[in-house]
């Protein structure tokens, strides 16, 4: 029996939700280029696409927006759970616990259905914002019905209605987080669901996988690099020193994408309105341009492109989001893909039951 560590290269199922082709630099959502969707569509439109297989009509989009607005409020017992958790409990564990607890609200039916997905995706940012403001001694804010999903998230975190440029940047980032093939958390969600467990349990399992630094690690290292560089004048000497000492330049190259990361390409377009308006974002762009030039000088023949982590770092820092909510923010996007995969798994379900190779000792006598 062949053994494959980490199931790398093993096809675990078929899906018509998304395609990742690292050799060609493709990321496709339901027949559409993800990078195009990120700069031409809203969070709600792309969520509808991944859940339903087609883009919404004006009437369908309005109905989804209304359903999401009606689903953002936290039940009283969820507020109590959040408030009772010690400050030392990481945000991802708060999300996992509260999403599981929401199963008491009727999200435990089989098979999972779309209204359950809408509720979970709608309420998750409210949980993040409620916990964040509570921990920081700020009064939690109720979502505003007139704001879209991305704008509401920023408003509930900061207490201020965000600029259109910030909404566009965050919306594009969340859209590009929604789906990325059979990654660890998506696979975890499908495995849990395959037992005919419920959507909440499957999402809670996916959050557990996302919490791990090998999967949901946010772009902390890129931000640390940008903060260490600090100014435009320090960019070139800092990067030269790193390259000459063999230090990896964070935010360049990708394990999957052997050419340009389509998510970075989209975020480059989506953030045009932020240029010249935020010093930290302008510094990031200067570091990017300098690094690309120096990488060509020091490593001729190697094609190293900016990856999504670089632009994620630049955007999240410009939005002044706290590092402890970077991975939860990633989760607020990925929950759309998880719930789409959960419903797809349920439609043609078979329990996952791989085999293992025993490597322990055998009994030393007959019985």
Secondary structure, 3 states (H helix, E strand, C coil): CCCCHHHCCCCCCCCCCEEEECCCCEEEECCEEHHHHHHHCCHHHHHHHHHHCCCCCHHHHHHHHHHHHHCCCCCHHHHHHHHHCCCCCCHHHHHHHHHHHHHHHCCCCCCCCHHHHHHHHHHHHHHHHHHHHHHCCCCCCCCCCCCCHHHHHHHHHHCCCCCHHHHHHHHHHHHHHCCCCCCHHHHHHHHHHHCCCCHHHHHHHHHHHHHCHHHHCCCHHHHHHHHHHCCHHHHHHHHHHHHHCCCCCCCECCCCCCCCCHHHHHHHHHCHHHCCCCHHHHHHHHHHHHHHHHHHHHCCCCCCCECHHHHHHHHHHHCCCCHHHHHHHHHHHHHHHHHHHHHHHHHCCCCCCCCCCCCCCCCCCCC
